[in-house]
Amino acid sequence: MIKTDILIIGAGPVGLFTVFEAGLLKLRCHLIDALPIPGGQLAEIYPKKPIYDIPGYPSVLAGELITNLEEQIAPFQPTYTLGERAETIKKLDDGSFVVTTNKGTEHHAPVVAIAGGLGSFEPRKPPIKEIVDYEDKGVEYIIREPNFYKDKKIIIAGGGDSALDWSIFLTSIAKEVTLVHRRTEFRGALDSVEKVKELVKKGKINLLTESEVVEIHGQDKVESVTIKHTQEGNKTLEVDHFIPLFGLSPKLGPIANWGLEIEKNAIVVDNATDYSTNIPGIFAIGDVNTYPGKLKLILCGFHEATIMVQSAYKIINPDAKKLVMKYTTVSGITGFDGVKKEQQKAVTTKI
Amino acid sequence: MKENTIKVTITDREGKTHKLDAPTDMNMNVMELVRAYELAPEGTIGICGGMAMCASCQCYVETPELELPEMSMEEEDMLDQAFYVKENSRLGCQIYLKDELDGLKVELAPESEISE
């Protein structure tokens, strides 16, 4: 089991900066992120976009900000669990927590700081009322094991690369592949579009454009779906699996089930004190939290992290003397390797 | 038209129409205008912060005579994956309020996320 002082969920800019502020108080941090690299959306989605509201930087590329944060926190030797999503949390008798990821990695810490930003990116679900009832009963949003579809009748919906590529791939496994798309154009790689056209000609893919799946039917699992065509109206097709592939959208994810007070897809915190949640020992900072007057800005997240670690210190060191905040300009910083960074002292000589 | 202000009409998700004064000197977009006037509950619009990444601000433009900014690749990609999309769909976060959009009329698309 991985043990640390502060377990940070989310390795975006706010999560990373928490390591720095915690490090100044000699607290160690471990970060969990569903993405395979640190940096959150800034690194994964828009690394080349300039950001203009980071104090001291008239403009900084999102990716560059992450690189700088990583350099800034390096002396405090953070550790990571990347490519795994924080799934469950358990409070132990001593008030500490065990957080387990979707891959079963366990983490133990007296303080948990949720810095999950907009949340994890979850598959976008089509607006079909009954779809939730059929999840894992014939409705899948992600193809994990292609052989699962061996000799099955499947319907893939969507018009992007994912829908095209899986339609092509599954023709060699499934009994019948139908690709349903709202438009007649596809926004995928040209090569994939050409391959789909070819397979449609050969009768390997049944292509339905200007169409949408609008209803799902079946007793205990998907048995058929109703497809609405813009001009021709509705028709019902017998299928074993319906696979909607419409990309990802930001969602709070499993954190929503941790017993935290949630309001409008964000975690309610006490902004009058320290961004604590309704569960003592769990804090929420950055875009993932909400309070009166909340602003979803990176710099506000940095502020929240700074305040939050002061309370975290008191939880981790309940018997310690009152914590005195020090200015790094005066006292420098000392990394966990003992290396001290500080301003060079002026040389004085006797007259 | 007052200086630095245009008239924008927005039909909310309940079907109620709102005639709004919209500033043109704040680099504001339609999504932000909807949020500023609280025409849709917080958390249901502009979820991605206005980066054309979530389609929660999708709207139908009802004034074809007005010249809107061209769609970026990101906006086209997003609308291609969104639901309830029509010919006149745009992302509100990509329509910046400028003098030439005086009289703009839009209707907010339904909220498309399925609640679990």
Interface residues (C-beta under 8 A of the other chain):
Chain A: I45 Y46 L118 R124 K125 P126 P127 I128 I131 V132 G158 G159 G160 R182 R183 R187 F246 G247 S249 P250 E263 K264 N265 A266 D287 K296
Chain B: P41 E42 G43 T44 I47 C48 G49 M51 M53 C54 A55 E76 D77 D80 Q81 A82 F83 Y84 V85 P110 S112 E113 I114 E116
